[in-house]
């Protein structure tokens, strides 16, 4: 709750109270990952502080949160250039284990250490952000510089003052006369996604990636605009300190910075010997998708600062630290074409065709381009060199343009159009942007059926639901797939064959395939009697379906497995769902007005009722939902997984939770009910502990799934360091 002024509290006391409260919430948000008040309440505090300071300018101090925002630069002015007192040198980048061992051997030889002796190393993530230097005099932040060319940087003090976890004063009684702290300015993935949503809501273009957004923000001329960006500062070293004796351990120095008000180290560790460094590298690379920030490797540096001084540096790089890169998740290739595809529910989505490139051991030929706004923001055209990113098992995506294509098309460009993009006449198909340098634009007509498209917000859709081939086939694939009746022997390619042979004309005919003569199916390419027998057996088994599976299979817009489960548990029978009014639907917890309206509209369409009738006529039996079901260990819960499960895959665990009425999320928040911890858990365990989320070990999780009495959960285990990193 926003505090009210205490009775009899004067302006000076209220100002101090507001400043302390705002700074406390900044500390909770950036350092502890916790939120006690809403954004609106925080803004109300900030507005009150600004109003009071406007009324009493004599009480304004440099340490006030409002003073983080300075005056805009005059239009056209650039930042002042400032020479670094200590050059910001590079770090030697290594790619292999052998290179890391060679680096460590050189350090040992230079220091004259005996064979077999071990050095202490401090290891930390190599965040993909923007380096900055912060300078303090007598405990007050006075200057902030970019890295620049390493010798000279730009003065961005006003912009860095807007970064909420940059202390404007050091939290210690006796401050050093001079302190220079260096670190990385960056944006966490989750906050970057929320910031893009914020921009979309205000009709602003979305940002391609967090690193570029950070760099762009720090170079803006108006600090009040910079303050909108969710920037964070993570210190990684002290390079100058006068008037205070510092410990000789790098880890101890970072701990000291945390005591002074800087963000504490994130995911770092102190290890013995090069084997410890390599083990840390392997662990971080395996968990790279779980870390809240983008990173491309680890940095290993000697913990003993006196040994660092003995080693010194070259003109380019320090000799006492190295960066060990991860296998790249991003590569550059040539954009060959942009194809407009039509989805199950008619949405037109651009897909990139690129020259084959290997990313994380997988050859990528296609990548998602999300939507029209995304492509227009990228400005990508055929012939450009583009960045392709693939993190874990995520679908590859184009994240940026590395270099615009040449003015003239290379020889043979037109002849190299992929065959899949050509029509029967050899020319490019409708909805394909393939000419060298051709600008992207959404078509006015559906590239699959020619119907005039309609715009729905930022999306474009083909309204020809029942006559557009990709939509009809797509809904049939969905009905037969894991989101529907789970007929494993019938894949997408086989369904396309059935449509081509006119043995299927719509999803309504799926179960009528049981009555198709075997010889008609066996005649299809690469079909045999065994395939036909398996298909008919599975169709016969799947035709008896619980209500929630039947609803999920119908491709009702916005109704996936979780929503179908809610409907089935509330209404119990298909007829009740079919006849439900909007008022009856929105009382179901988890179904809002927009989803409810889509459900009502879907059941009001006669052709959808014909689909249901055809399925029932072909033998589908809908099992009413038992009103007694529900109340399982995961009913109504939100579950997050971290680490590696031994008893089942992540996919199996997700399906198991959803089958018991739960929801699986990717990140821990205040709404998380359980965090399931497997082997080698990540930072999610720490966050769960901070938020008081119940933590389940794998055995507890499996016990709950099997119906054993729920255990009393607790905070993340500690004591032996198992969950430290």
N, C-alpha and C positions, 0 to 999 in steps of 0.2 A: 504494500500500500504506500502511496505517496504521503510522506509525513506532513503534518500541518504545523504552521508556526506555533511554537510554544507561547503560552500566555505571557505577555510582557516582553517578549523577545524583540530586541531592536534590530535595525537593518544589518549592522555589522555581525551580530550573532547569527542572524538568519542566513546571511551570505556564507559564513563559515560552515554552518550546518549543511547548506545545500551543496557546497563544494565537496565537503567530506562525503556526503551521501552519493553524489555522482561519481567521485573517484572510487568509492567502495564498489559500486555496481560495475564500473569499468574493470576493476580487479577481478570480480567474480566472473565476468563475461569472458575476458581474454586469458586470464591465468588459471582459473579454476573450472572453466567450462560450465558454469552454472548461471541461471537466470532467476532472479527473485521478483522482478517486476516486468510488466509488458513494455514493448517499445513505446506505446502511447504514454505510459506513466513516466518512463525515462524522459521522453520529450517534454512532458509537462514540467518536470524538475528543471530541465535545461532552460526552458522558456522563462520560468520564474526567475532563475538565476540571471539570465540576460536582462530581464526587465528591471530587476533590482539594481544591477550594475549600471544600467542606463540612467536610473534615478540618482545613483550615488557613485559617480565616476571616480571620486576621490578614494573609494574603497576597492577599486579594481587592482588586482595584483597579477604579476606575470604567471603565477602558479595556477590561476583559475582555469577550469576546463574551457571556459569561453575564449580564453586567450590562445588556445591552440589554433584558432582560425585567424590568420592574418589578413592583410589587405591584398586584393588582387594585383597582379603585375599589370602595368599599363599595356594596352593591346600592342602586340608586336615586339615587346621587350623579351629578352632571353635572360636566363639566370646568370648571376655573376660567377666567374671562374675563380676557384680558390685552389692553391697548391697544397697538397697533402703534406703535413709535417712528417709523416711516415708513409712511404709509398704503399699502395694497396697492390701487392704482388700477386701473381697467378699461383695456382696450385697445380702441381704435376698430375696429369690425368692418366690413369692406368686402366687397362681393359681386362687383364687376365690375372690369375693367381700367381703365375710365374713372375710377372712384372712386379707384383706386390712383394713377393719374396726377395727379388733382386733389390728393390728399393730398401727393404729392411736390412739386407746384407751390407749395402753401402753405408747405411747409418752405423751399423755395428763396427765396420772396419774403420770408419772415420773416428769414432769414439774410442777405438782401441779396446773393445770389450772382448772378454774371453769367450771362446766357443762354448755354446750351450747356455750362456747367460741370457736372461729375458729382460726386455724393456717394458715399461708401462705405457700403454697407448690410450688415448681418449678417442672414442669413435662416436660419430654422430651422423645424422642424415645429411645428405647434400641436397638441401632444398632448392627447388627451381624458382627462385625469386629474384629480387633486385638488391644488390649490396648497398649498404649505406654506412656512413660514419657519423656518430653522434658525439659532440664535444660539450663537456660540462665544465664550468668554472665556479668554484666555491659552491658546488652542489646544484647549480642551476643550468638547465639546457640552454646553450647559447648559439649553437650552430650545428647544422646537419648537411652533409655533403654526399653526393653520388660518387661512385667509384671513378667515373670518367675514363681516362686512359691509364689510370693507376697512379699517375703523377699529379694530375690536376683534375679536380671534380667540380661539379656545379653546386652552388649554394641553394638548397631546397629546404632551408630551415622552416619557413612558414608552412610548407606542405607536411613536413615530418611532425610538426607540432599537432597536426590534426589526427595523427595515429594514436588511438586512445591508450595503448599500452606502452607508449614512449613516455617515461617519467619526465615531467617538466622540472621536478626537483627530486634529488636523491633522498631516499628515506633513511637517513642516518644522522646522528648528532654532530659528528665531526667529519665534514665532507673534504675530499682532497681538493687541493687548489686547482688541479687540472685533471680531467679524466676523459679519455677517448675510448668509446666503445664501438665496436663494429659488429654488424649483424646483417640479417636478411629481412627485407620487407616482402611480405607475401599475403596471399588470401587463401584461406582454407577452402577445400572443395565444396563442402556443404554451404558455406557462406557465399561462395561465388555463385552457386546455383540459385540461392535465394535472391542474390543481388540481381541476377538476370531476370528473375520473375518480377522483381520490383521495377526493372527497366521496361519490361514488356507491358506491365500494367499502365505505364506512363507513355506508351507508344515510342519508346526509345529503342534503338537497335541493340540486340543482345551482343555480348562480348564473346569472342571465340575461345579464349583460354585465360586462366588466372594470371599467368606470368605476364602476358602482354597487357592485361588490364591493370596490373600493378605498375608496370613501367609507364603506361600512359597516364595513370592517375598522378604519379609523382611529378610528371612534367606539365601538369595543368597549371594555368596561370592564376586560377582563382582557388585559394585554399578552402573556401566554403563548399566548392564542388568536390574537392579531394576528400573532404570529411564524409561524404556520402558513401565512399568506397569502404568495405569492411577490411581495411588494411591491418596487418599485425607486424610487429617487429620482434625477431628472435635473435638475441645477441649470440655471437660465437667467439668473441675474444676481446680482451683489453689490450690496447697497443701503447697507451700512454697513461701514466698515473704519477702525479707529483703531490707530495705532502702526505702520503699515506703508504705504509709498507704493505705490499701485497704478498699473499702466499705464493710459493714457487710451483704449486700444483695447478694445472689448468682447470681441473675439475673443481678445485676449491675456489678458484676465481669465479667460475660460473655460478657456484652456490652463493658467493658473496654478491654478485650482481642481482640474483633473485631476492636476496635480503634487502637490497637497495631499491627494489620496485620494478625490476625488469621481469619479463616472462621467464619462468624457470625453464631449464633445459628440457627439450622434448625428444624422447626416444634415444637419448644418448647413453653411453656406458663407458666404464673404465675396464680395460682388458689387459691380460698379460701376453706379450709376445705377438708375433705375426699370425700365429695360428688363431689367437683370439680375435684379431682383426678380420681374418678370413671367415671365421664362424659367424661373426656379427654381420658381415657383408651378405653371406648366404641367407641368414635369417631375415634380414631386412628386405632383400630382393624377393623372398618368398611372400612377404607380407606387404609389399609395396602398394597394393590396392587397398589395404586396410588403413594405411597411414592417412591422417586427415589432409595432408598437404602433398602437392606434386613434388616428387624428388627423382633424381636420375642417378643416384649412387650414394656412396658414403664417403665421409672424410675421416681419415685417421691421422692423428697428430700426437707427437710425444707429449706426455702429461707433464714432464719435468721441464719447466721453463728455462732453467739454467743450462740444461743439455741443448735446448733449442738455440740459446745464444751461442754456444760453442759451434754448432753446426752452421748457423748463419743462413745465407741465401745467395743465389746467383743474381744477375741483373734482372732476371725475369720471374724467378720463382723461389719460394722457400725450400730449404733442404730437409726440414723436419716434419713435413706433412705431405700427404698425397690424397688424391681423390680416386676412389675405385668405382668406376662407372658400372651401372647395371646394363644388361642387354637392352638395347634401345626398344622402346615401345612406339617409336615414331620414325618414319622413313620418308624420303622424298621420291616422288615418281611423277610421271606425266599424266595429266588428266586427259583421257582420250575422248570421253563423251559424257553427257548427262542424260539419263533416261527417266522419263516420268512414268512411274508405276501406279497402278490402281489397286488399292487395298481392299480387304474383305468388306468394309463398310463404305467403300467408294472414295476414300480419301486419296488424293493425288500426292505422291511423295517422290521427290527427286532422288535418284541413285547415281553414284559416280561409277564410271568404268575407267580403270586406270591401267597403265602398263604394269605387268606383274612385278611385285616387289615383296621381299620377305620381311615380315615383322614378327618378332618373337617366335621364330621357327615356323611360321605359317605363311604360305604364299597368298598375297592379297591381290585380287583382281577387281573387286567391287567394294564400295564403301558407301555408308549412308550420308546423306546431306540434309537429313531432318525435315526441313520444310522450306517454303519459298523465301521467307525472311532470312533464314540462315544462309542460303546461297547468295542472295543479294548482298548481305553484309560481307560475306567472304569476297565477293566480286570475282569468283573463279570462272574461267572460260576454258574450253578445250584448247590444249596446247600449253597451258600453264604448268609449271612445276609446283606440285602441291604437297603438303604434309599429310601423311596418313598415319593415324594413331590406332593402336590396338592394345588395350589394357586388359590382361587376363583373358577371359572368354567373351569379352564384350565385342559386339559387331564393329568392325573397323569403321572409322569415320574420318572425313577430311576436316582437319583443324585449322588450316590456313593456306595461303598462297606463298610459297617460298620465293618464286620468281615468275614474273609474267612471261608468257610465251613470246617468241620472236614475232616481228611485224608480219613476216611472210610465212606461210605454211611450209614445213619441211617437205622435201620431195617424197612422194608416195603417201602423203597424209590421207587422202580420200580413199586410196586403195586399202588402207589398213583398218577401215571401219570394221569392228567385230561383226561376224556373221549374224549373231543373235540380234543385232540392231537393224538388220536389213529385212525388207519385206520380200514377197515372192518375186517381185520385179527387180530385185537387186538394189533398189534404192532404200534410203534410210526410212525406218518406220515412223509413223506419227508419234509425236511426243518425244522425239530424240533431238538433242542439241549436240551436233557433232562437227560442224564446220569449224575450222581453225579460227579461234578468236571470236566465235559467235557468242553474243550476249544471251544470258539465261532469261527465260520468261515462261510463266505458266501458260498453257494453251487455253483458248476460250472454249474448246470442245474436248470431250474425253478422248484420249488417244486410243482407247480400246473399242468404244462403241459409237463415238461421234456425238453423243448427247451434249447439250450445252451444260457447262459446269456451273456450280453455284459456290459462292463464297460464304464461309462461316467463320467469322473472325479472321485469324491468320491462316486458316486452312482453306483448301479448295477441294470440292467434292463432286463426284459424278452422281446425279440423283437417280440414274437408271438402275435401281437396285435389282430388279428382276430380269433385266435383259442385257446387262453388261457382263460379258464372259468372265473377266477376272474376279468380279464380285461373286458371281454364281459359283465358280470353281472354288474360290477362297472360302466361302461359307461351307461348302461341302467338305473341304479339307479340314476346316475347323471342327465340323460335326463329327468327323471320323477320328480326329486326333485326340491328344491327351486332354485338351480342354473340353472335349465332348464325350463321345461314347467309347473312346479309347480302343479303337479297332487297330491293333498294332500291325496287322499284315497288309494294311491298305495305306500306302504312302501317297504323297502328292503326285509323283510321276505316274503312278498307276491310275489315280483319279483322272488325270488329264487324258490318259489313254481311253478310259471309259467314256469321257465326254466326246473325244474325237470319233470313237466308234458308235456314238449315239446310244450307248447302253445306259448312260446317265444323261439327264438334261437339266436336273436341279437337285438340291439336297434332298428333296422329297422322295427321290427314287433310291436313296441309299439302301434301305432294308429290303426293297423290292429286288435287289440283286440276288437274294436267296432263291428267287424263282426263275432267274435267267438260266437257260440251258448251259450245261458245263462246256459243251463244244464251242459256244459263242465266246466264252471267256478264255478258254485254252487257246483259241485262235489268235489272241492278242500277242504281240511281240514279247518274248521272254516270260510268258505265263505258262505254267504247267499244271497238270492235274493236282499236284500237291498244293500249289498256291491257291487254286480254286477251292480245294477242300478246306484249307485253313481259313480262307476268307469266309466261306459260308458257315463254318463252325463258329467263328468269332461273331459274325452277325447274329446268329441264333442266340448266342450267350448274351450279347450286349443289348438285345432288344428289350430285356426286362431291366428297366433303368429307374433308379430312385429319382424323385421329382427334381432335386437340385441338379443332378447330372443332365436331365432332360432340358431344363431351363438354360443351363450353361451351354448346351450344344446348339441352341437356336440362333446364336449370333445376334441377340438383342443388343442394340447399342448400349454400352456402359455396363452390361451385365456379364461379368466374368464369374469364375468359380465362387469367390467370396460373396458377391451380391446374390448369386443364385441360391447359395446356402441360407442367407438371411431370409430371402423370400420363402423358401421351402419350409423353414422352421417357424415362420410366422403364420403362413396361410395353409400349410399342410397339403393342399390339393391343387391341381392345375386349374380347375374351374374357378377357385377362389382367387388365384393370382390373375387369371384372365379377366375376371370381372371387377378387380379392385379399382377403386377410384384413386385419384391423386391424393385426396385427404387421407385415405386408408393407407396408402403407401408411405407417405412421409412420416407417419408415426413409427415406422420400423426404424430402429436405431441403426444408423449407417446408410440410410437411403435419404438423400436430400431432394429438394424440389426439382432440380434439373434431371436427375436420374429417374425420378418418379414420373415426370412428364414424358420421358422417352419410352418408358415401359408402357404407359397408357396408350401412347401413340402407336406403338408397335402392335399391340393387341387389337387396336381399332382398325388395322389394315386387313381387308378381307383376304388378300393373298397370303398373309402370314397365318391366318386361321386355316386356309387351305393346306398350307405346309404341315401344320399340326395334324389335320385330318388325314392327309396322305400317309404320314408316318404311322399313325395309329392303324390305318387300314392295312398297311403292309406288315403289321404284326408287332409294333412297338407297344409294350405294356408299361404304363407309368405307375410306379409304386408311390403311394401317398406317403408323405413324411410323417413318421410317428411323432405325435405331440410330446411324447415323453423324452425324446432325444434331446440332447443338449446337456449342459452342465459338466462336460468333460474337463479334464485338467487344463486344456488350452482353449476352452470355449470363451470367446470374447477377449482373448489376450493378444498382446503384441510381442513377438519373439525376435531376438537378434542372435545370430551365430557368430562365433569367433574361434579361430584355431581350426585344427583338422579333426574331424570325427572319425573314429575307427570303425564303428558299427554300421555306418551307412554314409552315403554321399550327401552333400549339401542339398542336392535336388530332392533326394528321397526324404530327407528330414523336413524340408520345406513342405512337400506334399503331405507328409504325416501331420504336421501342425495344422495345415489348412483343412485337412479332412476332419479334424476335431474342432473346427470352428475358430481357429486362431489365424492371425495375420503375421507374416514374416516381413520384417523391415531390414534395411541395410546398415543403419547406424543407430547408436544408442541415444535416446533422448528421455525427457521426463515422462513421455508416454509409454516407454518400454516396460513390459511386465516382467519378462525373463531374459537374461543373457545366458545362452548355452555355451559353455567353454569347452573346447576340445584341446588337442595338443598344440603347443606353441601359440598360445593366445596372444592377441595384440593389444593395442592401446584401449580397445573397447572395454577391457576388464577394469582398467583404472577409472574410466569415465563412469562405468556402472557403479563402482564403489562410491564415487563422489556423489552420484545422484540417488544412491540408496536403492538401486535396482536389484531384484532378486537374481542371484547367480546360481545356475545349475551346472554341475559337472555332467559329463556325458552319461554316467550311470544313472544319475537322478532323472535326466531327461528321458532316457529309455524307459525307466520305471514308470514315469508319468504317462508315457505313450501307451504302455501296456495295461494301464488302469490301476497300478499300485497306489496306495494312499499317498497324496502329495506330501513331500517333505517340507520342513520349515526351511526356506531358503535363507541366504544371508549374503553379506558382502563378499567381494572377490577374495579368495585365499591369499594370504601373504606370509611373510616370515622367512621363506627360503628363497625368495626371488623368482619363483616360477613364473609370476605374472609381471615381472618388472618390465620386460621388453617385449 
